[in-house]
Amino acid sequence: MIQFLQQVINGLSIGSVYALMAVGYSLVYSIMNFSNFAHGSVIMLGAYFGFFALTSLKLPFFLAFILASLGTTAVAILIERVAYKPLRERQAPFLYFIISAMGASIMFENLVIATIGPTFRTYPPVLDRAPFYIGPIAIGRLDFLMFVISAVCLAGLIFFIERTKIGKAVQAASYNLKACALMGINTDVIILVVFGLGGLLAGVAGVFFGMKYTVYPQIGNITTKSFIAAVFGGLGSLPGAVIGSVLLGVIETLVAGYLSSQYRDLIAFVILIGVLIFRPTGIMGKSAVDKA
């Protein structure tokens, strides 16, 4: 029983960071009807921003954390302005958006390799490595910090979407973007807000993954897991993205703990295939006949 609880706690920590990435996918999908595959490069840049803020600028962790999040917010908005807005204005097919997203992702990854290099980099120690204990259960300080800050960020996002005027406009746009434009809502601003929010959370996730593992140009590939979590919970649904992410994180850690860590990726893709076959809309998703 203790081992089970230990694995669940570890899974909640990983799942909470998956959720930060998955809601970025769901936000963009709910408004623009396509999956933003450039999201991984934003997370990768967030990991690098945090690393260099700590090592080169010698900033305290809190300031480095904020700087990384603001940097990825700007990058996400830049991607939307350069890669997607011209396509929106031409009313291009959704396939063009996906191709543009992949191109942006490859460009940023190779830009980092060409300028910074492919070398793996390790964050300097920020927290004490020694875990603290609740009874017989050990909880890593970084895992606890990841869970708490992720939960606060997600709660803040839900509050923003549910309780603010702009958040209500985002909800309306997720139902029908064209109708919102006809009602006088500036949809261009709404799209910028959505990308900015996704970029902000991507920066938080990037810093945490860089701290827990290492920083390298392909770290954005971890978003494959968050995309699976978003599909599992239901693309276009923020609560679904959070639930799917937490469940995926817990399932992965249980599989790694009781079977083998070699099966972690396998089980994630088995879940993806199963969801696509038996419940394409996910746990809480909406019907998406014409979405890509």
C-alpha positions as CSV (number, residue, x, y, z in Angstrom):
1,M,0.0,0.0,0.0
2,I,2.8,2.4,0.8
3,Q,4.5,1.7,-2.5
4,F,1.2,2.4,-4.3
5,L,0.7,5.7,-2.5
6,Q,4.3,6.7,-3.2
7,Q,3.8,6.0,-6.9
8,V,0.5,8.0,-6.9
9,I,2.2,11.0,-5.4
10,N,5.0,10.9,-7.9
11,G,2.4,10.6,-10.7
12,L,0.5,13.6,-9.4
13,S,3.7,15.7,-9.6
14,I,4.4,14.7,-13.2
15,G,0.8,14.8,-14.2
16,S,0.5,18.4,-12.9
17,V,3.3,19.5,-15.3
18,Y,1.7,17.6,-18.1
19,A,-1.4,19.6,-17.4
20,L,0.4,22.9,-17.8
21,M,1.4,21.8,-21.3
22,A,-1.9,20.1,-22.2
23,V,-4.0,23.1,-21.5
24,G,-1.9,25.1,-24.0
25,Y,-2.9,22.6,-26.7
26,S,-6.6,22.7,-25.6
27,L,-6.8,26.5,-25.5
28,V,-5.5,26.8,-29.0
29,Y,-7.6,23.9,-30.3
30,S,-10.8,25.3,-28.8
31,I,-10.4,28.6,-30.6
32,M,-8.5,27.9,-33.8
33,N,-9.5,24.2,-34.4
34,F,-6.1,22.8,-34.9
35,S,-3.3,21.3,-32.7
36,N,-0.4,23.7,-32.2
37,F,2.6,21.4,-32.7
38,A,4.9,24.3,-32.2
39,H,4.1,24.2,-28.5
40,G,7.0,21.9,-27.8
41,S,9.5,24.4,-29.0
42,V,8.1,27.0,-26.7
43,I,8.5,24.7,-23.7
44,M,12.1,23.9,-24.9
45,L,12.9,27.6,-25.0
46,G,11.4,28.1,-21.5
47,A,13.8,25.5,-20.2
48,Y,16.7,27.4,-21.8
49,F,15.5,30.8,-20.6
50,G,15.3,29.6,-17.0
51,F,18.7,27.9,-17.2
52,F,20.5,31.0,-18.6
53,A,18.7,33.3,-16.2
54,L,20.0,31.3,-13.3
55,T,23.6,30.6,-14.6
56,S,24.5,33.6,-16.8
57,L,22.4,36.4,-15.3
58,K,22.7,34.9,-11.8
59,L,19.1,35.8,-11.0
60,P,17.3,34.3,-8.0
61,F,15.1,31.4,-8.8
62,F,11.9,33.4,-8.5
63,L,13.0,36.1,-10.9
64,A,14.4,33.5,-13.3
65,F,11.1,31.7,-13.2
66,I,9.2,34.8,-14.1
67,L,11.6,35.8,-16.8
68,A,11.4,32.4,-18.4
69,S,7.6,32.5,-18.4
70,L,7.4,36.0,-19.8
71,G,9.9,35.0,-22.5
72,T,7.9,32.0,-23.6
73,T,4.7,34.2,-23.6
74,A,6.4,36.5,-26.1
75,V,7.6,33.6,-28.2
76,A,4.2,32.1,-28.3
77,I,2.7,35.4,-29.4
78,L,5.4,35.8,-32.0
79,I,4.7,32.4,-33.5
80,E,1.0,33.2,-33.8
81,R,1.7,36.6,-35.5
82,V,4.3,35.2,-38.0
83,A,3.2,31.6,-38.6
84,Y,-0.6,31.6,-38.1
85,K,-2.0,35.1,-38.6
86,P,-1.2,35.2,-42.4
87,L,-2.9,31.9,-42.8
88,R,-6.0,33.0,-40.8
89,E,-6.3,36.1,-42.9
90,R,-6.3,34.0,-46.1
91,Q,-8.7,31.5,-44.5
92,A,-6.2,28.7,-45.3
93,P,-7.1,25.0,-44.7
94,F,-6.3,23.6,-41.3
95,L,-3.6,21.4,-42.8
96,Y,-1.6,24.5,-43.6
97,F,-1.7,25.5,-40.0
98,I,-0.3,22.1,-38.9
99,I,2.5,22.3,-41.5
100,S,3.3,25.8,-40.4
101,A,3.4,24.7,-36.8
102,M,5.8,21.8,-37.5
103,G,8.0,24.2,-39.5
104,A,8.2,26.6,-36.6
105,S,9.0,23.8,-34.2
106,I,11.8,22.5,-36.4
107,M,13.2,26.0,-37.0
108,F,13.4,26.8,-33.3
109,E,15.0,23.5,-32.4
110,N,17.7,23.9,-35.1
111,L,18.2,27.5,-34.2
112,V,19.1,26.5,-30.7
113,I,21.4,23.7,-31.9
114,A,23.2,26.2,-34.2
115,T,23.6,29.0,-31.7
116,I,23.7,27.3,-28.2
117,G,24.7,23.8,-29.2
118,P,23.3,20.3,-28.7
119,T,25.0,19.8,-25.4
120,F,23.0,18.6,-22.4
121,R,22.9,21.2,-19.6
122,T,21.9,20.7,-16.0
123,Y,20.2,23.3,-13.8
124,P,22.2,24.5,-10.8
125,P,20.8,23.2,-7.5
126,V,17.9,25.3,-6.4
127,L,16.3,23.1,-3.8
128,D,17.6,20.7,-1.2
129,R,17.7,17.2,-2.8
130,A,16.7,15.5,0.4
131,P,13.0,14.6,0.5
132,F,10.7,15.2,3.4
133,Y,8.5,12.6,4.8
134,I,4.8,12.2,5.7
135,G,4.9,9.1,7.7
136,P,6.7,6.4,5.6
137,I,6.0,8.3,2.3
138,A,8.9,10.3,0.9
139,I,8.1,13.5,-1.1
140,G,10.7,15.2,-3.1
141,R,11.0,18.9,-2.6
142,L,11.1,19.6,-6.3
143,D,8.1,17.3,-6.9
144,F,6.2,19.1,-4.2
145,L,7.1,22.5,-5.7
146,M,6.1,21.3,-9.2
147,F,2.7,20.2,-7.9
148,V,1.9,23.3,-5.9
149,I,3.0,25.9,-8.5
150,S,1.3,23.9,-11.3
151,A,-1.9,23.7,-9.2
152,V,-1.8,27.5,-8.5
153,C,-1.2,28.3,-12.2
154,L,-4.1,26.0,-13.3
155,A,-6.4,27.4,-10.7
156,G,-5.5,31.0,-11.8
157,L,-6.2,30.0,-15.4
158,I,-9.6,28.6,-14.6
159,F,-10.4,31.7,-12.5
160,F,-9.3,33.9,-15.5
161,I,-11.5,31.9,-17.9
162,E,-14.5,31.7,-15.7
163,R,-14.6,35.0,-13.9
164,T,-13.1,37.7,-16.1
165,K,-14.6,39.6,-19.1
166,I,-11.8,38.4,-21.5
167,G,-12.2,34.9,-20.2
168,K,-15.9,35.0,-21.0
169,A,-14.9,36.2,-24.5
170,V,-12.5,33.2,-24.8
171,Q,-15.3,30.9,-23.8
172,A,-17.6,32.4,-26.4
173,A,-14.9,32.2,-29.1
174,S,-14.4,28.5,-28.3
175,Y,-18.1,27.9,-29.3
176,N,-18.1,30.0,-32.5
177,L,-15.3,32.4,-33.4
178,K,-17.1,33.9,-36.4
179,A,-20.2,34.6,-34.4
180,C,-18.1,36.4,-31.8
181,A,-16.6,38.6,-34.5
182,L,-20.1,39.5,-35.7
183,M,-21.1,40.4,-32.1
184,G,-18.2,43.0,-31.9
185,I,-15.6,40.9,-30.1
186,N,-12.1,41.5,-31.3
187,T,-11.2,38.0,-32.1
188,D,-7.6,38.9,-33.0
189,V,-7.1,40.0,-29.3
190,I,-8.7,36.8,-28.1
191,I,-6.4,34.7,-30.1
192,L,-3.4,36.6,-28.8
193,V,-4.6,36.1,-25.2
194,V,-5.0,32.4,-25.8
195,F,-1.5,32.0,-27.3
196,G,-0.1,34.2,-24.5
197,L,-1.7,32.1,-21.8
198,G,-0.4,28.9,-23.5
199,G,3.1,30.3,-23.7
200,L,3.1,31.5,-20.1
201,L,2.2,28.0,-18.8
202,A,4.7,26.4,-21.3
203,G,7.4,28.5,-19.7
204,V,6.5,27.2,-16.2
205,A,6.5,23.6,-17.5
206,G,9.8,24.1,-19.3
207,V,11.6,25.3,-16.2
208,F,10.3,22.4,-14.1
209,F,11.2,19.8,-16.7
210,G,14.6,21.4,-17.1
211,M,15.1,21.3,-13.3
212,K,13.9,17.7,-12.9
213,Y,15.8,16.3,-15.9
214,T,18.2,18.1,-18.2
215,V,18.0,20.9,-20.8
216,Y,18.6,20.0,-24.5
217,P,17.1,21.0,-27.8
218,Q,14.8,18.0,-28.1
219,I,13.2,18.5,-24.7
220,G,10.1,19.8,-26.4
221,N,9.4,16.2,-27.5
222,I,7.9,15.7,-24.1
223,T,4.9,17.5,-25.4
224,T,3.9,14.3,-27.1
225,K,2.8,13.1,-23.7
226,S,0.9,16.3,-23.0
227,F,-0.8,16.0,-26.4
228,I,-1.8,12.4,-25.5
229,A,-3.1,13.7,-22.2
230,A,-5.1,16.4,-24.0
231,V,-6.6,13.9,-26.3
232,F,-7.3,11.5,-23.4
233,G,-9.1,14.3,-21.5
234,G,-10.8,15.7,-24.6
235,L,-9.2,18.3,-26.9
236,G,-10.8,21.7,-26.4
237,S,-11.7,21.0,-22.8
238,L,-9.6,22.6,-20.0
239,P,-10.9,20.4,-17.2
240,G,-10.5,17.4,-19.5
241,A,-6.9,18.4,-20.2
242,V,-6.1,18.6,-16.5
243,I,-7.9,15.3,-15.7
244,G,-6.3,13.5,-18.6
245,S,-2.8,14.8,-17.6
246,V,-3.1,13.7,-14.0
247,L,-4.4,10.3,-14.9
248,L,-1.7,9.8,-17.5
249,G,1.0,10.8,-15.0
250,V,-0.3,8.4,-12.3
251,I,-0.7,5.6,-14.8
252,E,2.8,6.1,-16.1
253,T,4.4,6.0,-12.7
254,L,2.3,3.0,-11.6
255,V,3.4,1.1,-14.7
256,A,7.1,2.1,-14.2
257,G,6.9,1.2,-10.5
258,Y,5.2,-2.2,-10.8
259,L,6.3,-3.3,-14.3
260,S,9.2,-1.5,-15.8
261,S,10.1,2.1,-16.8
262,Q,10.5,0.8,-20.4
263,Y,6.7,0.5,-20.6
264,R,6.0,4.2,-19.7
265,D,5.9,5.4,-23.3
266,L,4.3,2.3,-24.5
267,I,1.3,2.6,-22.2
268,A,0.9,6.3,-23.2
269,F,0.5,5.4,-26.8
270,V,-1.7,2.4,-26.0
271,I,-4.0,4.9,-24.2
272,L,-3.9,7.3,-27.2
273,I,-4.9,4.5,-29.7
274,G,-7.6,3.2,-27.3
275,V,-9.1,6.7,-26.9
276,L,-9.1,7.3,-30.7
277,I,-10.8,4.0,-31.4
278,F,-13.3,3.8,-28.6
279,R,-13.9,7.4,-27.5
280,P,-12.5,9.9,-30.0
281,T,-13.8,12.9,-28.0
282,G,-11.9,11.9,-24.9
283,I,-13.3,12.0,-21.3
284,M,-14.8,15.5,-21.5
285,G,-14.2,16.6,-25.1
286,K,-16.7,17.9,-27.6
287,S,-17.4,16.6,-31.0
288,A,-14.8,17.7,-33.6
289,V,-15.8,16.6,-37.0
290,D,-14.1,19.3,-39.0
291,K,-11.1,19.9,-36.7
292,A,-7.5,18.9,-37.4
